[in-house]
Amino acid sequence: MAIAEQDIALHRSFLGRAEQPDLLAISSVIVTRLRQHFRKNHLNYSNPMTIYVEHCSLIDTFRRGDLEATIKELEKNIA
């Protein structure tokens, strides 16, 4: 499941850029949720570009520096 591992790597890079060691320390919880999400929903992704599109709004919030919007997008993305 290469797509899942790439998605996890993307989320880890987000956590690393936050420069908050505590976030990296709790990333295992997030990784577990991401893997569960992919196991549960992997058949819904017939086109890998769907995953890209799902992350565009999240990346946009990072670029704008909008912390509140970023948190909402992250919660939506990993829910």
Protein Blocks (a to p, Z undefined) as FASTA:
>chain_A
ZZlmmmmmmmmmmmmmnopaklmmmmmmmmmmmmmmmmmmmmmmmbfklmmmmmmmmmmm
mmnopaklmmmmmmmmmZZ
